[in-house]
C-alpha cells in the first residue's frame, strides 16, 4: 500500500506520545487519540487515491474505519469491567484506524502480552506482588460463589497499571515486524 511507511511512523509517534502522557499524568489526551482517530481514515483515503484512484481510496478508507470497529470491541468490554481506562480505549481504536484491522489487532494482542509481562515485575519492585495475587485469587473466587458469600475488595486495595507504555512497546514491535522499507 502506498504511504504505509508514513502511517507506521505515525502509529509509533502517537503511541510514544500517549505512553509519555500516560506515564507522567495517568491520562492520555483526547486531542491525541481523537485527532488520530479522525486523521487516519482521511490519510488512508488520500494515500489510496494517490496509489490507485477512487476505488483504492474507498477501500483504504473503509479498512481504516473497520479497524476502528474491530480494534474497539475488546477494549470496550475491558472498559466496562473497569480493567482499562477510556484513554486506552480511544488509543487502541485510533491504532486500529492507523494500522487497519489485522495489524491493529496484532498490536493490541502484543500490548496485552507486554502489560501481562510488565505487571508482575512492577508489582514485585513496589512490594505489592503477593497482596495483588491474593486479591486476584479473591476476585476469581467471587465469580464462583453465591453473591451472599462474596468478599468485596476495597477500591484502594486494587492496583492500577498504566497501559500506554505497553501499547507503545507493542506498536513498535508490530511496526518493526511489518516494515517493508
C-alpha positions in Angstrom: 0.0 0.0 0.0 1.2 3.5 -0.9 2.0 5.5 2.2 2.2 2.6 4.6 5.6 3.7 6.0 4.2 7.1 6.9 1.3 5.5 8.7 3.5 3.1 10.6 5.7 6.0 11.7 2.5 7.9 12.7 1.4 4.9 14.8 4.7 4.8 16.6 4.7 8.6 17.2 1.2 8.6 18.5 1.7 5.7 20.9 5.0 7.2 22.1 3.3 10.4 23.0 0.4 8.6 24.6 2.9 6.5 26.6 4.7 9.6 27.8 1.5 11.3 28.8 0.1 8.2 30.5 3.4 7.6 32.4 3.6 11.2 33.7 -0.1 12.2 34.2 -2.0 8.9 34.1 -4.1 10.4 31.3 -4.0 10.1 27.5 -5.1 13.4 26.0 -8.2 13.5 23.8 -6.5 15.7 21.2 -4.0 12.9 20.6 -6.4 10.0 20.4 -9.4 11.6 18.8 -7.2 13.6 16.4 -5.5 10.4 15.3 -8.9 8.7 15.1 -10.1 11.4 12.7 -6.9 11.8 10.7 -6.2 8.2 10.0 -9.1 7.3 7.7 -8.6 10.6 5.8 -4.8 9.7 5.4 -5.7 6.2 4.3 -8.2 7.6 1.8 -5.7 10.1 0.4 -2.9 7.6 0.1 -5.3 5.1 -1.5 -6.4 7.7 -4.0 -2.8 8.7 -4.9 -1.8 5.0 -5.2 -4.8 3.7 -7.2 -7.7 6.2 -7.7 -11.1 6.4 -6.2 -11.8 2.7 -5.7 -8.5 2.3 -3.8 -9.3 5.4 -1.8 -12.7 4.0 -0.8 -11.2 0.6 0.1 -8.4 2.1 2.2 -10.9 4.4 4.0 -13.2 1.5 4.6 -10.5 -0.7 6.0 -9.4 2.1 8.3 -12.9 2.5 9.6 -13.3 -1.2 10.0 -10.0 -1.1 12.0 -11.7 1.3 14.4 -14.6 -1.0 15.0 -12.7 -4.3 15.2 -10.0 -2.8 17.5 -12.6 -1.3 19.8 -14.5 -4.4 20.7 -12.2 -6.0 23.3 -11.1 -2.6 24.9 -14.8 -1.6 25.3 -15.5 -4.9 27.1 -12.5 -4.3 29.4 -13.5 -0.7 30.0 -17.0 -1.8 31.1 -15.3 -4.1 33.6 -13.1 -1.2 34.9 -10.0 -3.1 33.6 -8.7 -0.2 31.4 -9.4 3.5 31.1 -11.2 5.4 28.5 -8.0 6.9 27.1 -6.7 3.4 26.5 -9.9 2.5 24.6 -9.6 5.6 22.4 -5.9 4.9 21.8 -6.5 1.3 20.7 -9.3 2.5 18.4 -7.0 5.1 16.9 -4.4 2.4 16.5 -7.0 0.3 14.6 -7.7 3.3 12.3 -4.0 3.9 11.6 -2.8 0.2 11.3 -6.2 -1.2 10.0 -7.9 -4.3 11.3 -5.3 -7.1 11.1 -2.2 -5.2 12.1 -4.1 -3.2 14.7 -5.4 -6.3 16.4 -1.9 -7.8 16.3 -0.5 -4.7 18.0 -3.4 -4.9 20.5 -2.6 -8.5 21.3 1.0 -7.7 21.8 0.1 -4.8 24.1 -1.9 -7.2 26.4 1.1 -9.6 26.4 3.5 -6.8 27.2 1.3 -5.5 30.0 1.0 -9.0 31.4 4.7 -9.4 31.5 5.5 -5.9 32.9 2.8 -6.1 35.7 4.4 -8.7 37.9 7.8 -7.0 37.6 6.4 -3.6 38.6 4.4 -5.1 41.5 7.4 -7.0 42.8 9.5 -3.8 42.6 6.9 -1.9 44.6 6.5 -4.8 47.1 2.8 -5.4 46.1 3.1 -8.6 44.2 1.8 -11.0 46.9 -1.0 -8.8 48.0 -2.1 -8.3 44.4 -2.0 -12.1 43.8 -4.2 -12.6 46.9 -6.7 -10.0 45.6 -6.7 -11.7 42.2 -7.5 -15.1 43.7 -10.3 -13.5 45.8 -11.7 -11.8 42.7 -11.7 -15.2 40.8 -13.2 -16.9 43.8 -16.0 -14.3 43.8 -17.0 -15.5 40.3 -17.9 -19.0 41.6 -19.6 -18.3 45.0 -23.1 -17.0 45.6 -23.5 -13.3 46.0 -24.1 -13.5 49.7 -20.7 -15.3 50.3 -18.6 -12.9 48.1 -15.9 -10.9 49.8 -15.5 -7.4 48.3 -12.1 -5.9 47.9 -11.9 -2.2 48.8 -11.1 0.0 45.8 -7.9 1.3 47.4 -6.6 -2.3 47.7 -6.7 -2.7 43.9 -3.6 -1.9 41.8 -3.8 0.2 38.6 -1.3 -0.1 35.8 -0.7 2.4 33.1 -1.4 0.7 29.8 0.0 3.4 27.4 3.7 2.2 27.7 2.7 -1.4 26.9 0.7 -0.1 23.8 3.8 1.8 22.7 6.2 -1.2 23.1 3.7 -3.4 21.2 3.2 -0.9 18.4 7.0 -0.5 18.0 7.4 -4.3 17.8 4.4 -4.7 15.4 5.7 -2.0 13.1 9.2 -3.4 13.1 7.8 -6.8 12.1 5.7 -5.4 9.3 8.1 -2.8 7.9 8.9 -3.4 4.3 11.3 -0.5 3.7 
